[in-house]
Amino acid sequence: MLVIILAYLGGLLTIASPCILPVLLFVFARSDQPFVRSGLPLLLGVAAISLGLDTGVLARLSTVSTGGIEQTLVEKLKPQSTLSPAAPPVSLAAASSDSPQLIDAGMMPPLSGAVQWLNSPPLTSESLRGKVVLVDFWTYSCINCLRTLPYVKAWAEKYRDQGLVVIGVHSPEFAFERDISNVTKEAKKLGVTYPIAIDNNFSIWQAFNNQYWPAHYFIDANGHVRYMHFGEGNYAESERVIQELLRQAGAKNVNDTESSSLTNETSPSLAPSFSVPSRSACTIRSSNSLPLSSNAL
């Protein structure tokens, strides 16, 4: 974990790299250590992080030992959303002691402001009435988003014919994620075929008053936000929410006992040996308003 923290501290330096790199070259040139042995590895590491080349490796590292702590911090520090419950929680049909609770947090905010849509014409909140909607805020180099992606893809495929619409809202954290061609290429590589809203101006992000990557908002067929989940984990619970909202919308043959094969907390579509820590929500990237990198553009 220490290696990951140090790596991302190095990643922060890339923001000021145009000023730092010339200084580093001067420092290493004046030092007693050969540049190839001491300076070059550092520069290569910074370059790899700035280009997002480390993401694939880090996405496969288990953080099971810190997941519980991180999720606890998120629950304590997350700001009050403008989507506030307007009605008492409603228990799911398949009631159990650990069943998630449905709320009514108000109407789904608008989806206007996306600079482009992938895999679909532009969608609106109004056009989605009658559908159960899952809005997934993500960005393609976010490690935690990559870990949740196999589950989101599985739900989109499994429940599409029963009325579920999954929308990926791609809100970039870094400058290279604002390039639509990069998003298009990575979405294809990741096998994301459901609609993607390119939210480069953070219009949808702000409409939802969102604070996290990844963040999932579950909307019923009447357009009301009924459930929210931030971070990784709780995949079986999220799937039960989808099933209940589909039943409420009148979908038939929604099996609430046979969940997706991915709800055992493994995601084989990322890598044969890659597994997601069970019942934990790992590091969640958050922002009180907008990512710092977007403010500098």
Number of C-alpha atoms within 10 A of each C-alpha: 11 7 8 12 10 10 15 16 12 18 20 14 16 19 16 10 17 10 11 12 15 10 12 16 14 10 13 16 13 11 10 9 11 12 17 10 9 13 16 14 12 15 16 11 16 22 17 14 18 21 17 17 13 18 17 15 9 14 21 17 15 15 18 15 12 14 21 16 14 17 20 12 12 20 10 8 9 15 12 8 12 12 20 12 16 10 11 11 15 12 14 16 14 11 10 9 5 7 15 19 15 21 19 19 21 17 15 22 18 14 20 15 16 21 14 14 18 18 14 13 11 16 17 12 14 12 10 17 15 16 21 28 27 23 19 24 26 25 25 21 22 22 24 25 23 21 25 22 23 20 24 25 16 16 21 21 15 13 19 15 10 18 19 26 21 24 23 25 25 25 26 27 23 21 16 15 21 19 13 16 11 13 21 16 10 15 18 12 9 16 12 19 17 18 18 28 25 27 24 23 16 23 18 23 23 13 16 17 18 26 22 21 26 27 22 23 19 23 29 27 19 16 21 20 25 23 23 18 18 25 25 28 24 18 22 19 17 20 19 20 25 24 25 21 25 24 19 15 17 14 16 10 10 16 11 15 9 8 18 14 12 17 19 15 20 18 21 13 16 17 11 8 10 16 19 24 19 16 16 23 26 26 22 23 19 19 14 12 13 18 17 13 13 16 8 9 7
